[in-house]
Amino acid sequence: MKALLTSFTLCFLMIVLYSCQDGKSTRPDLNNMAAYTLNDIAYGVDSQQRMDVYLPAGRSRNATPAMILIHGGGWTGGNKADFAGYIEAFRKRMPHYAFVNINYRLVNGDILLPAQEEDVRLSIDFLRKQAEIYDINTNQLVLLGASAGAHLALLHAYKHPDPGIRAVVDFFGPTDLVRMHEQPWHPLVPLALQMIIGARYQSAPAAYRNASPVTFVTAKSPATLIFHGGRDNVVEPSQSRLLADSLTAAGVPHRLLIYPAERHGWYGKNLNKSFDTLQAFLEQHVQ
């Protein structure tokens, strides 16, 4: 704790005198020529409604897009720390971006879908309210998620049309919960969905449709980049192919990449290739 207080104090002094490179600060008068890492910023009243914000040096309201990262974990687990190892890779590849890594309320007891969907909306609303303080362009947003987080990113991007969301990046996310229930690749899939939504499909079909990103694909949906492992036994690759078909039918710019030998997540050369593709896709669609 003493070291943390010292860090805050030094950062404050450097802001006043010069700048604070990679500082730790929540001050409203952030120096836009300095880089900051702001940890556990509250965007709601629940203890899980927290975000880490990574602001680049030299940012501006016009030239600094923001990427919002949404972790996976089957809607019942996971943490924004799951993305911590990738933040630096993203910052090196896209140094002009701000990155916002969020936690959200997890399914537990009375907390069911769509609480997580609501938290994504709240985090975006909060970010827009802070846009002037953070010096970022919230009309150039990218949503990126993995697994359940990809589902939430897609669901928000398609269900709530927003011209400020320029692209969505989907790493092996569920896209059609109705199909998952009716044509499961594992007998436990329907039970998992019932636990998340709080009802069987037969008694609440509308809830399953309303929680399915493919339901809301239109010609105005943002450009979408989809990654999936060909041997994924957690989220069947057919979910991504189904989404790609829907985007094609709607005329939405998109790209689907399936790595035949990979499962539910990957590392090494294929991860680097994924990041290369991501960088090129955003250069094309976020302007």
C-alpha positions, 0 to 999 in steps of 0.5 A: 500500500505504501508503494502504491501511494508513493506511485500516485504521489510521484505521478501527481508531481510529474503531471504538474511539472512535466508529464507522467509516462505510464502513470497510475492516476484517476485525476480528471485533468489527465495530461494527453501527452502522457500514457496512463493505466487506470485500474479498477475504474467503477462504471456501475455500483456493483463491485464487478462493474469495473474496468481498466483503462489504458490511455496512449500518449499523444491522444486526442478526441479526434485521433484516438479510437478505443477498443473495449475488451470483454472476457470469457468464462461461460458467463459464470466466471472469468475476469478482465485479468484474462486479457492482461497478457494481451494488452501489451501486444495490442498496445505495440501493434496499435499504439494510437488506440485506447484499450478498455478491459472490463469486468461484468456481473457474472451469472450467479443466483438471481443474476442472469442474462441479460445482466451481462448485456446491460453491463456492456451497455453501461461500460460504453455509456460510462466511457462516452461520459469520460471521453473528454477527460480521457481524450478519446474518440468514442465514435470510433469504438471496437468491441472485442470478446472471447467466448462468452465475451465475444457473444456479449460483444456481438450481441451489443453491436448488433442489437443496439445499432450504434454508428460509433461502433465501427467493428466487432472482433469475435474470438469463438463466441456463441452466436445462436442460442436457439440452435445451441439448444435445439442442436447441441454438440454436447448433452450438457449444452441445453442445461448450461443455457437453461442455467444462464437464462433461467428457463428452458427454451420451451418455456421462454423461446423469446429469451433465447432469440433475444440473447442470440446475436444472429437474431439482430444482424442487419445491413447496418451491423458493424464490420465483423472479424471472426476467429474459431478453432476447427477442433473447438469442443466448447463452442462448435465452429458451426456457430461462427459459420452460421454468423458468417452466413448471416453477415453475408446475407445482410451484406455486412463486411466480415471475415471468418478465419478457422484454424483447423487444428486449434481448440477453444483458444490458441497460442504461438504462431496462430495467435500472432497471425490472429493479431496480424489479421486483427490489426489489418482489419481494424486499419481497414474498417476503423477510420 
